[in-house]
Amino acid sequence: MAENEAVATSTIAVHRGVWTQLAPELAAMVAPPVSVSAAPLDRSLERPVGPWRKGQLARTRGNMPVRRHQAVAR
């Protein structure tokens, strides 16, 4: 997977509303109104990812070999 494919380009939010024109007894029986919004992410607010962190993220994805740390002899 390419690096640009692994990064989200937008954010999606779901907002739960409240019925205002229904009686409370009827509103309790139906699902609340839901609105969904989507917006592009603002990349200017993110910190740049350093090479060490990129390697760390790649290891957690499982596409890089992982070696144990070499312990210093005592």
Rosetta silent file (secondary structure, phi, psi, omega in degrees, C-alpha in Angstrom):
SEQUENCE: MAENEAVATSTIAVHRGVWTQLAPELAAMVAPPVSVSAAPLDRSLERPVGPWRKGQLARTRGNMPVRRHQAVAR
SCORE:     score description
SCORE:     0.000 S_00000001
   1 L     0.000  130.181  179.148    0.000    0.000    0.000 S_00000001
   2 L   -70.472  155.253 -177.330    1.407    3.359   -0.963 S_00000001
   3 H   -61.744  -38.019 -178.685    1.916    5.946    1.732 S_00000001
   4 H   -72.769  -17.903  176.453   -0.627    8.329    0.232 S_00000001
   5 H   -81.683  -20.105 -176.235   -3.245    5.533    0.217 S_00000001
   6 L   -88.897   -3.004 -175.990   -2.797    4.903    3.938 S_00000001
   7 L  -109.489  131.572  179.053   -3.639    8.463    4.971 S_00000001
   8 L   -69.207  140.840  179.962   -7.197    9.692    5.332 S_00000001
   9 L  -105.756   -9.572  179.127   -8.045   12.677    3.165 S_00000001
  10 E  -147.227  165.563  177.179  -11.330   13.625    4.804 S_00000001
  11 E  -120.500  141.190 -179.018  -13.185   13.412    8.066 S_00000001
  12 E  -120.538  131.042 -179.360  -16.755   12.218    8.485 S_00000001
  13 E  -124.146  141.315  176.488  -18.912   13.196   11.469 S_00000001
  14 E  -116.009  125.224 -177.519  -22.315   11.896   12.533 S_00000001
  15 E  -113.500  127.026  179.030  -24.470   14.205   14.660 S_00000001
  16 E   -92.967  128.488 -177.946  -27.422   12.897   16.628 S_00000001
  17 L  -102.801 -171.694  179.912  -30.305   15.298   16.903 S_00000001
  18 L  -131.343  135.047  176.248  -33.453   15.594   19.018 S_00000001
  19 L   -71.071  125.709  179.676  -37.029   15.527   17.782 S_00000001
  20 L  -105.812  -21.071 -175.243  -38.605   18.891   18.595 S_00000001
  21 L  -103.019    5.706  179.728  -41.968   18.563   16.825 S_00000001
  22 L  -109.248  153.356  173.699  -42.971   15.160   18.214 S_00000001
  23 L   -66.447  147.163 -178.305  -44.581   14.259   21.507 S_00000001
  24 H   -56.490  -34.127  179.554  -42.053   12.733   23.944 S_00000001
  25 H   -67.249  -40.067  179.781  -43.914    9.389   23.896 S_00000001
  26 H   -74.781  -38.641  179.523  -43.748    9.194   20.107 S_00000001
  27 H   -64.230  -28.918  178.821  -40.157   10.464   19.945 S_00000001
  28 L   -71.449  -19.810 -177.022  -39.087    7.648   22.298 S_00000001
  29 L   -92.671  -14.280 -177.734  -40.375    5.058   19.789 S_00000001
  30 L  -116.331  159.558  179.696  -38.549    6.316   16.697 S_00000001
  31 L   -68.363  148.365  178.790  -34.891    6.787   15.942 S_00000001
  32 L   -70.701  155.469  176.634  -33.457   10.242   16.532 S_00000001
  33 L   -66.442  140.640 -178.102  -32.700   12.434   13.521 S_00000001
  34 E  -126.363  136.303  172.859  -29.155   11.994   12.277 S_00000001
  35 E  -123.533  142.635 -178.202  -27.095   14.307   10.098 S_00000001
  36 E  -118.550  134.628  177.540  -23.794   13.369    8.488 S_00000001
  37 E  -129.542  147.494  178.173  -21.114   15.845    7.469 S_00000001
  38 E  -130.844  140.899  179.863  -17.831   15.376    5.618 S_00000001
  39 E  -145.780  146.608  176.752  -14.936   17.812    5.351 S_00000001
  40 E   -70.050  147.687  177.633  -11.414   17.619    3.952 S_00000001
  41 L   -75.477  144.989  176.912   -8.621   17.401    6.500 S_00000001
  42 L   -91.828  101.900 -176.907   -6.397   20.428    6.937 S_00000001
  43 H   -71.605  -14.980 -178.206   -2.901   19.021    6.402 S_00000001
  44 H   -71.853  -17.673 -178.786   -1.221   22.293    7.414 S_00000001
  45 H   -87.909  -11.997 -177.412   -1.987   21.600   11.095 S_00000001
  46 L   -82.446  151.144  174.466   -0.221   18.230   11.183 S_00000001
  47 L   -82.992  146.679  176.404    3.347   17.726   12.279 S_00000001
  48 L   -67.202  145.824 -179.640    5.688   16.175    9.727 S_00000001
  49 L   -91.582  123.890 -179.271    6.389   12.491   10.306 S_00000001
  50 L   -77.705  166.533 -178.156   10.073   11.744   10.849 S_00000001
  51 H   -63.865  -34.884  178.797   11.905    8.741    9.403 S_00000001
  52 H   -64.216  -44.359 -179.670   12.047    6.949   12.782 S_00000001
  53 H   -67.875  -36.992  177.174    8.278    7.236   13.231 S_00000001
  54 H   -60.893  -41.808  177.344    7.648    6.122    9.628 S_00000001
  55 H   -64.999  -40.254  178.791    9.665    2.980   10.335 S_00000001
  56 H   -63.179  -43.602  178.356    7.806    2.414   13.566 S_00000001
  57 H   -65.551  -38.386  179.169    4.449    2.720   11.804 S_00000001
  58 H   -65.303  -38.604  179.025    5.601    0.383    9.035 S_00000001
  59 H   -65.331  -36.385  179.470    6.631   -2.258   11.584 S_00000001
  60 H   -71.441  -24.758  175.513    3.213   -2.119   13.217 S_00000001
  61 H   -76.526  -15.028  176.877    1.594   -2.689    9.828 S_00000001
  62 L    84.767   16.149 -179.795    3.618   -5.873    9.555 S_00000001
  63 L  -106.664   13.303  174.894    5.339   -5.169    6.255 S_00000001
  64 L  -130.478  143.352  176.699    8.859   -4.790    7.663 S_00000001
  65 L   -66.463  143.009 -179.069   10.960   -7.412    9.383 S_00000001
  66 L  -113.247  126.699  176.690   11.268   -6.863   13.101 S_00000001
  67 L  -111.093  151.224  175.990   14.507   -7.674   14.937 S_00000001
  68 L   -72.107  153.016  175.938   15.034   -7.791   18.641 S_00000001
  69 L   -70.021  140.769  178.449   17.094   -5.066   20.235 S_00000001
  70 L   -79.425  115.869  179.655   20.657   -6.068   20.887 S_00000001
  71 L   -78.934  139.344  178.894   21.156   -6.158   24.634 S_00000001
  72 L   -76.239  133.773  179.115   24.481   -4.870   25.918 S_00000001
  73 L   -67.640  139.300 -179.740   26.499   -7.587   27.716 S_00000001
  74 L  -100.538    0.000    0.000   26.909   -6.938   31.416 S_00000001
